[in-house]
Amino acid sequence: MGKSDKFKSHLVRRIGWGDIDEAYVRHLIVAARAEDIEGAGLKSLPARAMDVTTFSISTAAKMDAVLVARRDCVVSGMALAPMVLDVYSSFSDGKKCSCLPLVLDGEKISAGTVLAEIKGDAEVALQAERIMLNFLQRLFGVATETARYVSEMGGGSMLLDTRKTTPGLRVLEKYAFACGGGYNHRMGLFDRVMLKDNHLACSGATKGERLGLAVKMAKAKNPDLAVEVEVDSLDQIGPVVEAGADVVMLDNFGADQIKSAIDAIGGEAWVEVSGGVTFDNIRRIADIGPDFISSGAPIHSSKWIDIGLDEVE
C-alpha cells in the first residue's frame, strides 16, 4: 500500500507568522515588561514600579536608531520588534516609538546588516530595548542553529523539532526553527497521536499482538490524526506497520539498525529517527535515508545572536 499521503501536509509543515496568535505574543510582551519594570514574579514588589534610570535623566529627546546584527545569522521574529515598541508605547502616556523592519524572516544575513530602523520617543525605546533584544536574539539563535543542522544534513531527510521548548515560548521557538529551514513536529499533545515507550509499557503493549492492537485502537479513535509509534527494537516494527501506523519513530537506533528498520518498513510508513542525534552524526544518519530526523538541540542548545541597538548620529 505504501505510506499514506493523507497526513502529509501535517507531517511536512512549517508554521508561518500568520499561524501565530499575535494576541498571545502581546501577552508575552506585557508579561516581560511587567517582569522588568514592575518586578513581576517577586514576592516583595518594588516600591516604585518604573524604570528608575530613565526617570532619573532627561528623556524628552527623540531617538533615531537602528538594530544591527553583530554576526552572520538567520533572521527570525522581526514582527516582534514593532509589537514590543507598541506595547511599551501603550504604557507611556502618549509617548510613542515605532520600528520599520528592513529584513525578512528566513533571510541569511552577514554581520553588520541593519535589521530595522527605530524612531520616536527615547523613553519608550530605552525601556523596551532589552526586552525587544531578548526576544530577537533568542529567535535568531534558534533559526541560525537550525540552518546549521540543515546544511550539515545535505538534503534528503527533513529535520524536525521536538517539544523540548521553553515553556510559554513554544510557538515562537518552533517558528524560528521553521525560519532556519527545519520542519515542525507536533505543536503539543493535541495534534498527533504519539505512542511512546512509556505509553506502551503502561498499557502492557510493547510487543506482538498487543502492540498491534494498541496501534489499531489509536487509529480507530483518532481517524483525523496521524498516529506515530516509537520503537526501540526491530521486532516491534512488524506489528506496528501491519497495524497501519503512519509514522514509525526509531528511538536510539544505530546506523546498521536504521538501515535494517527502513528495509523492514518497506515504504509502508514514514520513518523518523530520534534519540542520540548530534551535529556530528546527523549527516551519517541523513545519508541512510529516513524521511525525518528529529532533534531538540537547535532549540534547547542554541546560542543567542548578538544584536545591538545603535543610535544614528
C-alpha positions, 0 to 999 in steps of 0.5 A, a space after each residue: 500500500 505504501 505510506 499514506 499521503 493523507 497526513 502529509 501536509 501535517 507531517 511536512 509543515 512549517 508554521 508561518 507568522 500568520 499561524 501565530 496568535 499575535 494576541 498571545 505574543 502581546 501577552 508575552 510582551 506585557 508579561 516581560 515588561 511587567 517582569 522588568 519594570 514592575 518586578 513581576 514574579 517577586 514576592 516583595 514588589 518594588 516600591 516604585 514600579 518604573 524604570 528608575 534610570 530613565 526617570 532619573 535623566 532627561 528623556 524628552 529627546 527623540 531617538 533615531 536608531 537602528 538594530 544591527 546584527 553583530 554576526 552572520 545569522 538567520 533572521 527570525 521574529 522581526 514582527 516582534 520588534 514593532 509589537 514590543 515598541 507598541 506595547 511599551 508605547 501603550 504604557 507611556 502616556 502618549 509617548 510613542 516609538 515605532 520600528 520599520 523592519 528592513 529584513 525578512 524572516 528566513 533571510 541569511 544575513 552577514 554581520 553588520 546588516 541593519 535589521 530595522 530602523 527605530 524612531 520616536 520617543 527615547 523613553 519608550 525605546 530605552 525601556 523596551 530595548 532589552 526586552 525587544 533584544 531578548 526576544 530577537 536574539 533568542 529567535 535568531 539563535 534558534 533559526 541560525 542553529 537550525 540552518 546549521 543542522 540543515 546544511 550539515 544534513 545535505 538534503 534528503 531527510 527533513 529535520 524536525 523539532 521536538 517539544 523540548 521548548 521553553 515553556 510559554 515560548 513554544 510557538 515562537 521557538 518552533 517558528 524560528 526553527 521553521 525560519 532556519 529551514 527545519 520542519 515542525 513536529 507536533 505543536 503539543 499533545 493535541 495534534 498527533 497521536 504519539 505512542 511512546 515507550 512509556 505509553 506502551 509499557 503502561 498499557 502492557 503493549 510493547 510487543 506482538 499482538 498487543 502492540 498491534 492492537 494498541 496501534 489499531 485502537 489509536 487509529 480507530 479513535 483518532 481517524 483525523 490524526 496521524 498516529 506515530 509509534 516509537 520503537 526501540 527494537 526491530 521486532 516491534 516494527 512488524 506489528 506496528 506497520 501491519 497495524 497501519 501506523 503512519 509514522 514509525 519513530 526509531 528511538 536510539 537506533 544505530 546506523 546498521 539498525 536504521 538501515 535494517 528498520 527502513 528495509 523492514 518498513 518497506 515504504 509502508 510508513 514514514 520513518 523518523 529517527 530520534 534519540 542520540 542525534 548530534 551535529 556530528 552524526 546527523 549527516 551519517 544518519 541523513 545519508 541512510 535515508 529516513 524521511 525525518 530526523 528529529 532533534 531538540 538541540 537547535 532549540 534547547 542548545 542554541 546560542 543567542 545572536 548578538 544584536 545591538 541597538 545603535 543610535 544614528 548620529 
